[in-house]
Amino acid sequence: MGAVIQSSEHERLGRTVKELRIRRGLSQELLGFRSGLHRNYVGAIERGEINPTFKVLMKLARGLDFELSEIMELWEERSSDPPPRRRPRRRPQK
């Protein structure tokens, strides 16, 4: 059973966070450390599986060394991007 995407907006926020994390050359683990968040939580945000609070967004901004307004600006710019293509899941062989 796969994780549930909250919404296309959450998925776009996740892609935005991931893009900025990669720009900074950070792993999820290092971003989590810098933000005071667990790396699994960072991964769930990047996959659009959770709805981060304002406080969490502020922590991510600090960890990424971006202003929250810059993150949201990029999020808005990405609104016209097509969603990423999902790879079909492999079914376990019996």
Backbone as a ProteinNet text record, in pm:
[ID]
protein_1_A
[PRIMARY]
MGAVIQSSEHERLGRTVKELRIRRGLSQELLGFRSGLHRNYVGAIERGEINPTFKVLMKLARGLDFELSEIMELWEERSSDPPPRRRPRRRPQK
[TERTIARY]
84.9	0	90.1	68.7	153	104.3	189.6	154	50.9	-26.5	-132.4	-83.6	-99.4	-67.8	-182.3	-150.2	-252.2	-330.2	-258.1	-320.6	-211.4	-253.2	-153.5	-70.9	-130.1	-56	52	19.5	118.5	230.7	192.7	292.2	385.5	329	408.9	499.8	449.7	533.7	649.8	621.8	727.5	833.6	789.8	886.2	968.7	905.4	975.6	1081.9	1045.4	1140.9	1256.6	1225.3	1330.1	1423.6	1368	1449.5	1545.5	1493.8	1578.2	1682.3	1644.8	1739.2	1854.5	1820.9	1923.6	2010.5	1949.2	2027.1	2132.5	2096.9	2187.9	2285.7	2267.6	2356.3	2336.8	2212.9	2182.5	2113.1	2144	2067.3	1942.2	1845.9	1728.6	1771.3	1869	1916.4	1977.7	2061.1	2124.1	2021.2	1926.7	1821.2	1741.3	1711.3	1639.6	1716.8	1845.9	1929.2	1928.4	1948.4	1952.8	1818.1	1710.8	1575.2	1518.6	1582.8	1528.2	1414.4	1418.2	1314.1	1379.3	1303.5	1355.1	1363.5	1463.3	1480.2	1359.1	1294.1	1174.3	1060.6	1054.4	952.1	980.2	1108.1	1146.8	1107.1	1133.9	1097.3	947.6	869.9	723.9	673.6	737.6	701.5	733.9	853.1	894	803.9	747.1	656.3	512.4	485.6	351	255.6	309.2	225.6	167.3	225.3	177.3	152.4	79.2	45.4	127.7	244.3	329.1	265.9	286.3	235.8	323.4	275.9	352.7	486.7	484.6	606.9	707.8	660.5	748.6	802.9	718.9	766.5	875.8	860.4	963.2	1093.2	1082.9	1202.7	1271.9	1192.5	1250.2	1319.8	1256.4	1316.5	1451	1455.1	1580.6	1685	1644.3	1735.9	1786.9	1703.6	1742.6	1817.6	1813.3	1872.9	1806.1	1672.7	1588.9	1485	1435.6	1319.6	1196.8	1101.9	979.5	910.8	916.4	854.4	918.6	1050	1117.3	1069.9	1049.5	1000.1	860	774.8	637.6	632.5	722.9	729.3	762.4	859.9	893.3	775.7	707.7	590.1	484.3	462.8	364.9	409.7	538	590.2	569.1	573.5	559.9	414.7	320.7	179	143.5	218.6	189.7	270	360.6	438.6	349	369.8	292.8	341.6	252.9	295.7	396.5	485.4	584	516	576.3	521.6	555.8	460.2	480.2	517.8	617.7	654.7	555.9	516.2	425	496.4	422.4	479	494	603.2	622.3	540.1	482.7	408.1	504.3	496	584	555.6	662.9	646.7	614	527.2	485.7	569.6
-116.6	0	123.7	215.1	333.5	447.7	547.1	666	748.5	822.5	903.6	1046.9	1099.2	1238.7	1322.8	1426.4	1514.1	1585.8	1652.3	1724.8	1762.1	1813.4	1857	1973.4	2055.7	2167.1	2116.5	2013.3	1953.4	1888.2	1821.4	1757.6	1863.8	1975.2	2085	2145.7	2159.6	2208.8	2112.5	1984.9	1885.4	1895.1	1911.7	1927	2053	2159.1	2285.6	2268.8	2206.5	2183.6	2097.3	1993.4	1904.7	1980.7	2060.6	2138.7	2231.2	2299.8	2391.2	2315.4	2201.3	2119	2075.3	2032.9	1989.2	2107.3	2223.3	2344.1	2373.1	2349.3	2375.3	2259.3	2150.4	2036	1960.5	1959	1895.7	1761.4	1667.2	1543.6	1570.1	1479.8	1493.1	1490.1	1406.9	1396.9	1528.4	1590.2	1715.7	1828.8	1833.5	1934.6	1913.9	1789.5	1760.7	1809.3	1782.5	1827.4	1979.3	2046.7	2193	2255.3	2181.6	2232.6	2187.7	2093.9	2037.5	1940.9	1874.8	1779.7	1644.6	1538.9	1406.4	1393.7	1322	1306.6	1239	1148.1	1084	1184.5	1280.5	1385.2	1474	1506.6	1584.3	1507.8	1378.2	1296.2	1294	1285.8	1285.3	1418.9	1528.1	1659.3	1661.8	1615.6	1617.1	1530.5	1426.5	1340.1	1391	1499.1	1555.1	1474.5	1394.7	1305.3	1370.4	1481.1	1544.8	1692.7	1750.6	1891.9	1964.6	2019.9	2083.3	2211	2233.1	2354.5	2473.9	2591.3	2713.2	2704.7	2654.5	2641.7	2550.6	2440.4	2348.4	2416	2490.8	2562.6	2663.1	2728.8	2822.5	2748.6	2631.4	2551.3	2508.2	2466.9	2428.2	2546.6	2662.1	2781.8	2811.1	2801	2824.9	2720.5	2594.8	2487.4	2498.4	2551.1	2569.7	2700.6	2788	2921.8	3003.4	2996.6	3076.4	3145.2	3256.6	3318.4	3235.3	3225.6	3152.6	3212	3343.1	3408.2	3360.4	3331.9	3281.8	3140.9	3061.1	2925	2929.8	3017	3025.6	3085.8	3176.3	3232.4	3123.4	3039.2	2928.1	2831	2806.9	2719.8	2773.9	2905.7	2966.6	2955.9	2975.6	2963.5	2822.9	2724.7	2584.9	2544.2	2635.5	2599	2560.2	2608.8	2574.4	2453.7	2403.1	2285.1	2162.5	2074.6	1949.8	1864.2	1784	1696.9	1594.4	1548.4	1450.2	1320.1	1248.4	1119.1	1017.2	938.6	834.5	704.6	640.7	509.8	406.9	315.9	212.8	126.6	87.2	3.1	-139.4	-199.8	-339.9	-425	-526	-619.2	-729.5	-768.5	-876.1	-1004.1	-1073.5	-1199.9	-1308.5	-1397.8	-1507.5	-1629.1
0	0	0	-92.2	-103.1	-16.3	-4.7	73	-2.7	70.2	11.8	-6.4	-126.2	-154.3	-99.3	-23	34.3	-76	-166.5	-276.4	-375.6	-490.7	-589	-534.4	-448.2	-388.5	-293.3	-217	-126.5	-206.7	-314.4	-399.9	-460.2	-502.4	-558.8	-452.6	-330.2	-221.5	-198.3	-200.7	-184	-291.6	-416.7	-526.5	-508.5	-458.6	-434.2	-327.1	-216.8	-107.8	-158	-231.5	-283.5	-377.3	-465.5	-558.8	-483.2	-382.4	-305.6	-223.5	-171.3	-96	-186	-306.9	-401.2	-443.8	-466.3	-499	-392.4	-268	-156	-134	-206.9	-193.1	-62.3	-14	114	93.7	179.9	185.1	268.6	262.6	349.4	495.1	525.1	662.8	710.9	625.7	666.2	675.3	580.8	590.7	719	750.6	874.1	996.4	999.4	1110.6	1121.7	1007.7	1008.4	1043.8	1016.5	1041.1	1174.5	1238.4	1361.5	1335.7	1219.3	1180.2	1151.6	1161.8	1128	976	928.3	782.8	718.1	790.3	735.6	717.9	807.5	797.9	676.2	655	536.1	410.4	407.7	292.8	268.5	375	361.2	306.5	348.3	292.8	143.9	107.8	-32.7	-119.4	-63.6	-139.6	-137.6	-63.6	-57.5	27.4	119.7	198.8	323.3	367.6	489.9	466.2	558	551.3	657.8	619.8	721.6	775.9	904.3	968.3	929.8	963.5	940	1013.2	1135.1	1214	1144	1087	1014.2	888.4	819.1	700	736.7	850.2	896.5	927.7	988.5	1016.8	888.3	789.1	660.2	593.4	598.4	538.2	603.9	734.9	807.4	767.6	760.7	724	581.6	493.3	352.6	330.6	430.2	420.4	309.3	308.3	219.6	306.5	260.8	324.2	287.3	377.4	347.2	225.4	210.6	94.1	-36.8	-34.7	-155.4	-189.2	-86.4	-108.6	-167.9	-111.9	-161.7	-302.6	-331.2	-466.4	-568.1	-537.4	-626.4	-635.7	-523.5	-523.5	-620.2	-616.2	-706.8	-852.3	-877.7	-1013.9	-1068.6	-981.2	-1022.4	-1046.9	-1026.6	-1041.9	-1185	-1281.7	-1420.3	-1468.6	-1384.3	-1422.3	-1423.4	-1520.4	-1516.9	-1401	-1343.1	-1233.6	-1285.2	-1198.6	-1243.2	-1280.8	-1373.6	-1413.6	-1306.9	-1274.5	-1173.2	-1243.7	-1188.3	-1241.5	-1189.9	-1275.5	-1225.4	-1122.2	-1021.6	-915	-965.4	-925.7	-958	-863.5	-917.3	-833	-791.2	-666.7	-620.1	-697.5	-731.4	-802.5	-703	-745.1	-656.9	-679.4
[MASK]
++++++++++++++++++++++++++++++++++++++++++++++++++++++++++++++++++++++++++++++++++++++++++++++

